[in-house]
């Protein structure tokens, strides 16, 4: 268990060190997601050079999200593997004048100082695990735009067309 979530590069060995972090409380933006239970990070940190660290591990958490269609809260389980390189500006890799990025380059995290902040890694990974379209289920029917009924629970009994719909004339022609 790690109490200090910031680890200087100088304290990480070249053979690698295992770190585990379990957090009961973690600050999040509640309108995006909140957490249910504990967040766990277990990782292996290995120093490749004075300004480059290899991180490989796993993060586990349970997120509470709100569905974009029906506004009901639902659970999303996060169990993700991590694998990337953390490096500082001192790396000779970034001194090149022109860089063509490869897929491998996208797994490099640029740090301002030679310190890995495990809480920041957790924060970033949790936000990356939130889907762009948050749905409680793929076939979520959402809420009625007229009466506000959750159509997953109850059928909507109101007219599907608003009273002042300018396209009502076209719908009537289509029915003929």
DRENKENU-900941 format. One record per atom (N, C-alpha, C): y, z, x; atom name; residue number from 1. Coordinates in steps of 0.2 Angstrom, whole numbers, always signed. Each point is the difference from the previous one (the first is absolute). Example, Ala and Ser with C-alpha at 12.3 -4.5 7.8 and 13.67 -1.06 7.14 Angstrom:
% residues 2
     y     z     x atomo num
   -28   +39   +66     N   1
    +6    +0    -4    CA   1
    +6    +0    +4     C   1
    +5    -4    -2     N   2
    +6    +1    +4    CA   2
    +5    +3    -4     C   2
END
This chain:
% residues 176
     y     z     x atomo num
    -6    +0    +4     N   1
    +6    +0    -4    CA   1
    +6    +0    +4     C   1
    +5    -4    -1     N   2
    +6    -1    +4    CA   2
    +6    +4    -4     C   2
    +3    +5    +3     N   3
    +6    +3    -3    CA   3
    +6    -4    +1     C   3
    +1    -2    +6     N   4
    +6    -4    +2    CA   4
    -2    -8    -2     C   4
    +4    -3    -4     N   5
    -2    -7    -2    CA   5
    +3    -5    +5     C   5
    +4    +2    +5     N   6
    +3    -4    +5    CA   6
    -4    +1    +6     C   6
    -2    -6    +3     N   7
    -4    +1    +6    CA   7
    +3    -5    +5     C   7
    +2    +3    +6     N   8
    +3    -4    +5    CA   8
    -6    -4    +4     C   8
    +2    -6    +2     N   9
    -5    -5    +3    CA   9
    -3    +4    +6     C   9
    +4    +4    +3     N  10
    -2    +3    +7    CA  10
    -6    +5    -2     C  10
    -1    +2    -6     N  11
    -5    +5    -2    CA  11
    -7    -3    -2     C  11
    +0    -7    +0     N  12
    -5    -4    -3    CA  12
    -4    -3    +6     C  12
    -7    +1    +1     N  13
    -3    -2    +5    CA  13
    -2    -7    +0     C  13
    -2    -3    +6     N  14
    -2    -7    +0    CA  14
    -7    +0    -3     C  14
    -4    +5    +0     N  15
    -7    +0    -3    CA  15
    +0    +0    -7     C  15
    +6    +3    -3     N  16
    +0    +1    -7    CA  16
    +0    +7    -3     C  16
    +3    +2    -5     N  17
    +0    +6    -3    CA  17
    +0    -1    -8     C  17
    -4    +4    -3     N  18
    -1    +0    -7    CA  18
    +5    +5    -3     C  18
    +3    -2    -5     N  19
    +5    +4    -4    CA  19
    -2    +0    -7     C  19
    +1    +6    -3     N  20
    -1    +0    -8    CA  20
    +6    +4    -3     C  20
    +2    -2    -5     N  21
    +5    +3    -4    CA  21
    -1    +0    -7     C  21
    +0    +6    -3     N  22
    +0    +0    -7    CA  22
    +6    +4    -3     C  22
    +3    -4    -5     N  23
    +6    +3    -2    CA  23
    +0    +1    -8     C  23
    +1    +6    -2     N  24
    +0    +1    -7    CA  24
    +7    -2    -4     C  24
    +5    +1    +4     N  25
    +7    -2    -3    CA  25
    +2    -6    +5     C  25
    +3    -5    -4     N  26
    +3    -6    +4    CA  26
    +5    -3    -4     C  26
    +6    +0    +2     N  27
    +6    -3    -3    CA  27
    -1    -7    -2     C  27
    +1    -2    -6     N  28
    +0    -7    -2    CA  28
    +6    -1    -5     C  28
    +1    -6    -2     N  29
    +5    -2    -5    CA  29
    -4    -1    -6     C  29
    +1    +5    -5     N  30
    -4    +1    -6    CA  30
    +0    -6    -5     C  30
    +5    -4    +1     N  31
    +1    -6    -5    CA  31
    -5    -5    +3     C  31
    -2    +0    +6     N  32
    -5    -5    +3    CA  32
    -7    +3    -1     C  32
    -1    +6    +3     N  33
    -7    +3    -1    CA  33
    +1    +7    +2     C  33
    -5    +4    -2     N  34
    -1    +7    +2    CA  34
    -7    +1    +2     C  34
    -1    +6    +3     N  35
    -7    +1    +3    CA  35
    -4    +5    -5     C  35
    -6    -1    +0     N  36
    -5    +5    -3    CA  36
    -4    +2    +5     C  36
    +0    +7    +2     N  37
    -4    +2    +5    CA  37
    +3    -1    +7     C  37
    -5    +0    +4     N  38
    +2    +0    +7    CA  38
    +0    -7    +3     C  38
    +4    -1    +5     N  39
    +0    -7    +4    CA  39
    -4    +2    +7     C  39
    -4    -4    +2     N  40
    -4    +1    +6    CA  40
    +1    -6    +5     C  40
    +1    +1    +6     N  41
    +0    -5    +5    CA  41
    -4    +2    +6     C  41
    -5    -4    +2     N  42
    -4    +1    +6    CA  42
    +1    -6    +4     C  42
    +2    +1    +6     N  43
    +1    -6    +5    CA  43
    -2    +2    +7     C  43
    -1    -5    +3     N  44
    -1    +0    +8    CA  44
    +6    -3    +3     C  44
    +3    +3    +4     N  45
    +6    -2    +4    CA  45
    -2    -1    +7     C  45
    +1    -6    +3     N  46
    -2    -2    +7    CA  46
    +6    -3    +3     C  46
    +2    +3    +6     N  47
    +6    -3    +4    CA  47
    -3    -6    +4     C  47
    +4    -5    -1     N  48
    -2    -6    +3    CA  48
    +5    -1    +7     C  48
    +6    +2    -1     N  49
    +5    +0    +5    CA  49
    +5    +6    -1     C  49
    +5    +0    +4     N  50
    +5    +5    -1    CA  50
    +4    -1    -6     C  50
    +0    -6    -3     N  51
    +4    -1    -6    CA  51
    -4    -4    -5     C  51
    -6    +1    +0     N  52
    -5    -3    -5    CA  52
    -6    +4    -2     C  52
    +0    +2    -6     N  53
    -6    +4    -3    CA  53
    -4    -4    -5     C  53
    -6    +0    +0     N  54
    -5    -3    -5    CA  54
    -2    +5    -5     C  54
    +1    -1    -6     N  55
    -1    +5    -6    CA  55
    -5    -4    -4     C  55
    -6    +4    -1     N  56
    -5    -2    -5    CA  56
    -2    +6    -4     C  56
    -1    -1    -7     N  57
    -1    +5    -4    CA  57
    -1    -1    -7     C  57
    +0    +5    -4     N  58
    -1    -1    -7    CA  58
    +5    +5    -4     C  58
    +3    -2    -6     N  59
    +4    +4    -4    CA  59
    -3    +0    -7     C  59
    +0    +6    -3     N  60
    -3    +1    -6    CA  60
    +5    +4    -5     C  60
    +1    -2    -6     N  61
    +5    +3    -4    CA  61
    -2    -2    -7     C  61
    +3    +4    -5     N  62
    +0    -2    -7    CA  62
    +7    -1    -2     C  62
    +2    -6    -2     N  63
    +7    -1    -3    CA  63
    +0    +0    -7     C  63
    +5    +3    -3     N  64
    +2    -1    -7    CA  64
    +5    -5    -1     C  64
    -1    -5    -4     N  65
    +4    -5    -1    CA  65
    +2    -1    -8     C  65
    +5    -3    -1     N  66
    +1    -2    -7    CA  66
    -1    -8    -1     C  66
    -3    -1    -6     N  67
    -2    -7    -1    CA  67
    +7    -4    -2     C  67
    +0    -6    +3     N  68
    +6    -4    -2    CA  68
    +0    -3    -7     C  68
    -5    +0    -3     N  69
    -1    -3    -7    CA  69
    +1    +6    -5     C  69
    -4    +5    +0     N  70
    -1    +5    -5    CA  70
    +4    +7    +2     C  70
    +2    +0    +6     N  71
    +4    +6    +2    CA  71
    -5    +7    +1     C  71
    -6    -1    -1     N  72
    -5    +6    +1    CA  72
    -1    +1    +7     C  72
    -1    +6    +1     N  73
    -2    +2    +7    CA  73
    -7    -1    +2     C  73
    -2    -2    +5     N  74
    -7    -2    +2    CA  74
    -1    +2    +8     C  74
    -6    +0    +2     N  75
    -2    +2    +6    CA  75
    -2    -6    +4     C  75
    +2    +0    +7     N  76
    -2    -5    +4    CA  76
    -3    +4    +7     C  76
    -6    -2    +1     N  77
    -3    +3    +6    CA  77
    +2    -4    +6     C  77
    +2    +3    +6     N  78
    +2    -3    +6    CA  78
    -6    +2    +5     C  78
    -3    -5    +3     N  79
    -5    +2    +5    CA  79
    +1    -6    +5     C  79
    +4    +0    +5     N  80
    +2    -6    +4    CA  80
    -1    +2    +7     C  80
    -3    -6    +4     N  81
    -1    +1    +7    CA  81
    +7    -3    +3     C  81
    +1    +3    +6     N  82
    +6    -1    +3    CA  82
    -2    -3    +7     C  82
    +4    -5    +3     N  83
    -1    -2    +7    CA  83
    +6    -4    +2     C  83
    +4    +3    +4     N  84
    +6    -3    +3    CA  84
    +2    +3    +6     C  84
    +5    -3    +3     N  85
    +3    +2    +7    CA  85
    +7    +3    -1     C  85
    +1    +5    +3     N  86
    +7    +3    +0    CA  86
    +3    -1    +7     C  86
    +6    -2    +0     N  87
    +3    -1    +7    CA  87
    +7    +1    -1     C  87
    +3    +1    +6     N  88
    +7    +2    +0    CA  88
    +4    -7    +3     C  88
    +7    +0    +0     N  89
    +3    -5    +2    CA  89
    -1    -2    +7     C  89
    -2    +5    +4     N  90
    -1    -1    +7    CA  90
    -6    -5    +2     C  90
    -4    -2    -5     N  91
    -5    -4    +1    CA  91
    +2    -7    +3     C  91
    -4    -2    +5     N  92
    +2    -7    +2    CA  92
    -2    -5    -5     C  92
    -4    +1    -5     N  93
    -1    -5    -5    CA  93
    +6    -2    -3     C  93
    +5    +4    -1     N  94
    +6    -2    -4    CA  94
    +5    -2    +4     C  94
    -1    -1    +7     N  95
    +6    -2    +4    CA  95
    -1    -8    +1     C  95
    -5    -3    -3     N  96
    +0    -8    +0    CA  96
    +6    -2    -4     C  96
    +2    -6    +2     N  97
    +6    -3    -4    CA  97
    -2    -3    -7     C  97
    -6    -3    +0     N  98
    -2    -3    -6    CA  98
    -7    +2    -1     C  98
    -1    +2    -7     N  99
    -7    +3    -1    CA  99
    -3    -4    -6     C  99
    -6    -3    +0     N 100
    -3    -3    -6    CA 100
    -5    +6    -2     C 100
    +1    +2    -6     N 101
    -4    +6    -3    CA 101
    -7    -3    -2     C 101
    -5    +4    +2     N 102
    -6    -1    -3    CA 102
    -2    +5    -5     C 102
    -6    +0    -3     N 103
    -3    +5    -4    CA 103
    +0    +7    +3     C 103
    -2    +0    +7     N 104
    -1    +6    +4    CA 104
    +7    +3    +0     C 104
    +6    -4    +1     N 105
    +6    +3    +1    CA 105
    +3    +4    -6     C 105
    -3    -2    -6     N 106
    +2    +3    -6    CA 106
    -2    +7    +0     C 106
    -5    +2    +4     N 107
    -3    +7    +0    CA 107
    +4    +4    +5     C 107
    +6    -2    +2     N 108
    +3    +4    +5    CA 108
    +6    +4    -3     C 108
    +0    +6    +1     N 109
    +6    +4    -3    CA 109
    +4    +2    +6     C 109
    +7    -2    -1     N 110
    +5    +1    +5    CA 110
    +3    +7    -1     C 110
    +0    +4    +5     N 111
    +3    +7    -1    CA 111
    +6    +1    +5     C 111
    +5    +4    -2     N 112
    +6    +1    +4    CA 112
    -2    +4    +6     C 112
    -4    +5    -1     N 113
    -2    +5    +5    CA 113
    -7    +0    +1     C 113
    -2    +3    +6     N 114
    -8    +0    +1    CA 114
    -3    +6    -3     C 114
    +1    +0    -7     N 115
    -3    +6    -4    CA 115
    -3    -3    -6     C 115
    -6    +1    -2     N 116
    -3    -2    -6    CA 116
    +1    +6    -5     C 116
    +3    -2    -6     N 117
    +1    +5    -5    CA 117
    -6    -2    -5     C 117
    -5    +4    -1     N 118
    -5    -1    -4    CA 118
    +2    +0    -8     C 118
    +5    +5    -1     N 119
    +2    +0    -7    CA 119
    +4    -7    -2     C 119
    +3    -3    +5     N 120
    +3    -6    -2    CA 120
    -5    -6    -1     C 120
    -5    +1    +4     N 121
    -6    -5    -1    CA 121
    -3    +1    -7     C 121
    -1    +6    -2     N 122
    -3    +1    -7    CA 122
    +5    -2    -5     C 122
    +6    +1    +1     N 123
    +5    -2    -5    CA 123
    +0    -8    -1     C 123
    +0    -3    +6     N 124
    +0    -8    +0    CA 124
    -6    -2    -4     C 124
    -6    +2    +2     N 125
    -6    -2    -2    CA 125
    -1    +1    -8     C 125
    +3    +6    -2     N 126
    +0    +1    -7    CA 126
    +4    -5    -4     C 126
    +6    -1    +2     N 127
    +4    -5    -3    CA 127
    -3    -7    +0     C 127
    -3    -2    +5     N 128
    -3    -6    +1    CA 128
    -6    -1    -5     C 128
    -3    +6    -2     N 129
    -6    +0    -4    CA 129
    +2    -1    -8     C 129
    +6    +1    -1     N 130
    +3    -1    -7    CA 130
    +0    -7    -2     C 130
    -4    -2    -5     N 131
    +0    -7    -2    CA 131
    +7    -3    -3     C 131
    +1    -6    +1     N 132
    +7    -3    -2    CA 132
    +0    +1    -8     C 132
    -6    -2    -3     N 133
    +0    +0    -7    CA 133
    -5    +6    -2     C 133
    +3    +5    -2     N 134
    -4    +7    -1    CA 134
    -2    -1    -8     C 134
    -7    -1    +0     N 135
    -3    +0    -7    CA 135
    -6    +5    +0     C 135
    +0    +4    -6     N 136
    -5    +5    -1    CA 136
    -7    -4    +0     C 136
    +0    -6    -3     N 137
    -6    -4    +0    CA 137
    +2    -7    -1     C 137
    -4    -5    +2     N 138
    +2    -7    +1    CA 138
    +2    -3    -7     C 138
    -4    +3    -5     N 139
    +2    -3    -7    CA 139
    +4    +5    -4     C 139
    +4    +3    +3     N 140
    +5    +5    -3    CA 140
    +4    -4    -5     C 140
    +1    +2    -6     N 141
    +4    -4    -6    CA 141
    +7    +2    +0     C 141
    +2    +6    +3     N 142
    +7    +2    +1    CA 142
    +2    +3    -7     C 142
    +7    +0    +0     N 143
    +3    +3    -6    CA 143
    +3    -5    -4     C 143
    +1    +1    -7     N 144
    +3    -5    -4    CA 144
    +7    +0    +1     C 144
    +3    -6    +1     N 145
    +7    +0    +2    CA 145
    +5    +1    -6     C 145
    -3    +1    -6     N 146
    +4    +1    -6    CA 146
    -1    +7    -2     C 146
    -6    +3    -1     N 147
    -1    +7    -3    CA 147
    -2    +5    +6     C 147
    -2    -3    +6     N 148
    -1    +5    +5    CA 148
    -7    +3    +0     C 148
    -4    -2    -4     N 149
    -7    +2    +0    CA 149
    -4    -2    +6     C 149
    -4    +5    +3     N 150
    -5    -2    +5    CA 150
    -6    -4    -3     C 150
    +0    -6    +1     N 151
    -5    -5    -3    CA 151
    -7    +1    +3     C 151
    -1    +4    +5     N 152
    -6    +2    +3    CA 152
    -3    +5    -4     C 152
    +4    +4    -4     N 153
    -3    +6    -4    CA 153
    +0    -2    -7     C 153
    +5    -3    -3     N 154
    +1    -2    -7    CA 154
    +2    -7    -1     C 154
    -2    -3    -5     N 155
    +2    -7    -1    CA 155
    +7    +1    -3     C 155
    +4    -5    +2     N 156
    +7    +0    -2    CA 156
    +0    -3    -7     C 156
    +4    +3    -5     N 157
    +0    -2    -7    CA 157
    +7    -3    -2     C 157
    +4    -1    +5     N 158
    +6    -3    -1    CA 158
    +0    -8    +0     C 158
    +5    -3    -2     N 159
    +0    -8    +1    CA 159
    +1    -1    +7     C 159
    -3    -5    +2     N 160
    +0    -2    +7    CA 160
    +7    -3    +2     C 160
    +3    -3    -5     N 161
    +6    -4    +1    CA 161
    +6    +5    -2     C 161
    +5    +0    +4     N 162
    +6    +3    -2    CA 162
    +3    -3    -6     C 162
    +4    +4    -4     N 163
    +3    -3    -6    CA 163
    +5    -6    +2     C 163
    +4    +1    +5     N 164
    +5    -6    +2    CA 164
    -3    -4    +5     C 164
    -6    -2    +0     N 165
    -2    -5    +5    CA 165
    +2    -7    -1     C 165
    +4    -3    +5     N 166
    +2    -7    -1    CA 166
    -6    -5    +0     C 166
    -6    +2    +2     N 167
    -5    -5    +1    CA 167
    -5    +1    -6     C 167
    +2    +4    -5     N 168
    -4    +1    -6    CA 168
    -1    -7    -4     C 168
    +5    -4    +0     N 169
    -1    -7    -3    CA 169
    -5    -4    +4     C 169
    +0    +0    +6     N 170
    -5    -4    +4    CA 170
    -7    +3    -1     C 170
    -1    +6    -1     N 171
    -6    +3    -1    CA 171
    -3    -2    -7     C 171
    +5    +0    -5     N 172
    -2    -3    -7    CA 172
    -2    -7    +1     C 172
    +3    -4    +4     N 173
    -2    -7    +0    CA 173
    -7    -1    +3     C 173
    -1    +4    +5     N 174
    -7    +0    +4    CA 174
    -5    +2    -5     C 174
    +1    +4    -5     N 175
    -5    +2    -4    CA 175
    -2    -5    -5     C 175
    +5    -5    -2     N 176
    -2    -5    -4    CA 176
    -4    -5    +2     C 176
END
